[in-house]
Amino acid sequence: MATSSLTVLDHPSVYDRLARLRDRDTPCAEFRVLLEELGVSLAYEATRSLALTETVVRTPLQETPAWRIARAPVVAPILRAGLGLLPGFLRVIDDAIVAHLGFYRDPSTLQPVPYYANVPADLSDRQVFVLDPMLATGNSGVAAIGALIAHGARDITFIALIAAPEGVHTIHAAHPQVHIVTGAMDDRINDHGYILPGLGDAGDRMFGSTSSVPTSVRT
């Protein structure tokens, strides 16, 4: 399914990998591999609009016209879980510039709390792709997009493994120009901000942890 602002992947390999990811008995190691493989599928679809430039290459037989990506895009995973989609994205666009945006969700308010950002100073001439496996409330997505716009970003695509209608609405209400590419559109979010049926906490399942809230260690 595709509209001008939302694309939901429709492919047997995506369905199969999503089914294995959703299974609560899938171990961490397999979960990470499946997430990376789905990152390839999502990146392939999301980057269709990358600008090209014409060039000439010499094959072993002759010169021939060819096309190259005009300018390396920026890919910005939202920490932690967004890192799971990053290797797959880089398999499709290997020279992408990687930015990092750190947010965790306050468990009581469900609002994003920023704790880290490493972003190029000027994004005005770059296509930017935000990575986050779960688009649930959409609050972290809105915060991440806002941070990128503050650095001049004008062409932003949000890539999510699984999305909830509430999250899509939240992002488009705040940033209607942002295109969303997702592997599945689930039913809804629950009172704790988790997607149903979803797959649980992607970061915890990817890293084998029990909490996505960072802690500070003082010595």
C-alpha positions in Angstrom: 0.0 0.0 0.0 1.3 3.4 -0.9 0.1 7.0 -0.7 1.9 10.3 -1.1 2.9 10.2 2.6 2.8 6.6 3.6 4.2 3.4 2.1 3.6 -0.1 3.6 5.8 -2.8 2.1 4.0 -5.7 0.4 6.3 -8.7 -0.2 6.3 -12.3 0.9 9.9 -12.1 2.3 8.8 -9.1 4.5 5.8 -11.0 5.8 7.9 -14.1 6.6 10.6 -12.2 8.4 8.1 -10.1 10.3 6.3 -13.3 11.5 9.6 -14.6 12.9 10.4 -11.3 14.5 7.0 -11.1 16.2 7.5 -14.6 17.7 8.3 -14.2 21.4 10.6 -17.3 21.3 12.9 -15.9 18.6 16.3 -15.5 20.3 18.4 -12.3 20.3 20.9 -13.4 17.7 18.2 -14.4 15.2 16.2 -11.3 16.0 19.2 -9.0 15.1 19.7 -10.8 11.8 16.1 -10.6 10.8 16.0 -6.9 11.7 19.0 -6.3 9.5 17.5 -8.2 6.6 14.3 -6.2 6.9 16.4 -3.0 7.1 17.6 -3.9 3.5 14.0 -4.2 2.2 12.9 -0.9 3.9 15.9 1.0 2.7 15.5 -0.2 -0.9 12.0 1.1 -0.9 12.6 4.3 1.0 15.6 5.4 -1.2 13.8 5.2 -4.6 13.7 9.0 -4.7 17.4 9.6 -4.3 18.7 12.0 -6.9 21.0 10.7 -9.6 23.7 12.2 -11.7 24.8 10.9 -15.1 28.4 9.9 -15.6 30.5 7.7 -17.9 32.3 4.5 -17.0 34.6 2.3 -19.0 33.7 -1.4 -19.0 36.3 -3.9 -20.2 34.9 -3.4 -23.7 34.0 0.3 -24.1 32.8 3.5 -22.4 29.1 3.7 -21.5 26.7 6.1 -19.8 25.9 5.3 -16.2 24.1 6.7 -13.2 25.4 7.4 -9.7 23.7 8.7 -6.6 24.2 12.4 -6.8 24.9 13.2 -3.1 25.3 10.9 -0.2 22.2 11.0 2.0 22.2 11.1 5.8 20.7 8.2 7.8 19.8 9.0 11.4 19.0 6.0 13.7 17.1 6.8 16.9 19.1 5.2 19.7 18.9 2.4 20.8 16.7 0.3 18.6 17.2 2.3 15.4 20.7 0.8 15.3 19.2 -2.5 14.3 18.0 -1.2 11.0 21.3 0.7 10.2 23.4 -2.2 8.9 20.7 -3.1 6.4 20.4 0.5 5.2 24.1 0.7 4.7 24.1 -2.4 2.6 21.8 -0.5 0.2 23.5 2.9 0.4 27.0 2.2 1.6 28.3 5.8 1.6 25.5 7.3 3.6 26.5 9.7 6.3 25.4 8.4 9.7 24.0 10.7 12.3 22.8 9.6 15.8 19.8 10.8 17.8 19.4 9.5 21.4 15.9 9.5 23.0 14.3 7.4 25.6 10.7 7.3 26.5 9.7 8.4 29.9 7.6 5.4 31.2 5.1 7.7 33.0 4.5 10.4 30.5 5.4 8.4 27.3 7.2 11.6 26.1 10.7 11.4 24.6 13.7 12.5 26.6 16.8 13.5 24.6 20.1 12.4 25.8 22.5 12.4 22.8 22.8 14.0 19.3 25.5 13.8 16.7 24.2 15.5 13.5 25.8 17.3 10.6 25.6 21.1 11.1 23.8 21.7 7.8 21.3 19.2 6.3 19.7 21.6 3.8 21.1 19.9 0.8 20.8 16.3 2.0 18.0 13.7 1.8 17.6 12.4 5.4 16.3 9.0 6.5 15.3 8.4 10.1 15.4 4.9 11.4 13.3 3.5 14.3 11.9 0.0 14.3 8.7 0.9 16.2 6.5 3.9 15.3 4.2 3.7 18.3 3.0 7.0 19.8 5.1 9.0 17.3 6.4 11.3 20.0 10.1 10.3 19.6 9.7 10.5 15.8 8.4 14.0 16.0 11.2 15.0 18.4 13.8 13.5 16.0 12.4 15.1 13.0 12.3 18.4 14.8 16.0 18.1 15.7 16.9 17.4 12.1 14.8 20.3 10.8 16.7 22.5 13.3 19.8 21.5 11.3 18.2 22.6 8.0 16.7 19.3 6.9 14.0 19.7 4.3 13.7 16.3 2.7 13.0 13.7 5.4 11.8 10.1 5.2 10.9 8.1 8.4 11.6 4.4 8.2 9.9 2.0 10.7 9.6 -1.7 10.8 6.1 -1.6 12.4 3.8 1.4 12.7 0.6 2.1 14.6 -2.0 4.4 13.2 -1.6 6.8 16.2 2.1 7.2 15.4 1.6 7.9 11.8 -1.1 10.5 12.7 1.2 12.1 15.2 4.1 12.5 12.8 1.9 13.8 9.9 0.0 16.2 12.2 3.3 17.8 13.2 5.3 17.3 9.9 2.9 16.5 7.0 5.8 16.7 4.5 7.5 13.7 5.9 7.1 10.4 4.0 6.8 7.2 6.2 7.9 3.8 5.0 7.0 0.8 7.1 6.9 -2.9 6.9 3.5 -3.3 8.6 0.6 -1.2 9.9 -0.6 -2.7 13.1 -3.9 -2.2 15.0 -3.2 0.3 17.7 -1.1 1.1 20.8 -2.0 0.1 24.4 -2.1 2.2 27.5 1.6 1.8 28.0 2.5 3.0 24.4 3.3 -0.4 23.0 2.1 -1.4 19.5 -0.5 -4.2 19.3 0.1 -6.9 18.2 3.7 -5.6 17.7 6.7 -7.5 18.8 7.4 -6.1 22.3 10.3 -3.7 22.9 12.6 -4.0 19.9 15.6 -2.6 21.7 15.3 -5.0 24.6 14.8 -8.0 22.3 17.7 -6.9 20.1 20.2 -6.4 22.9 18.9 -8.9 25.5 18.2 -6.1 28.0 15.2 -5.5 30.3 14.9 -1.7 30.1 15.4 1.0 27.5 15.8 3.8 30.1 19.5 4.8 30.3 21.4 5.1 33.5 24.3 7.3 34.5 27.2 5.8 36.4 29.3 8.2 38.6 32.7 7.2 39.9 
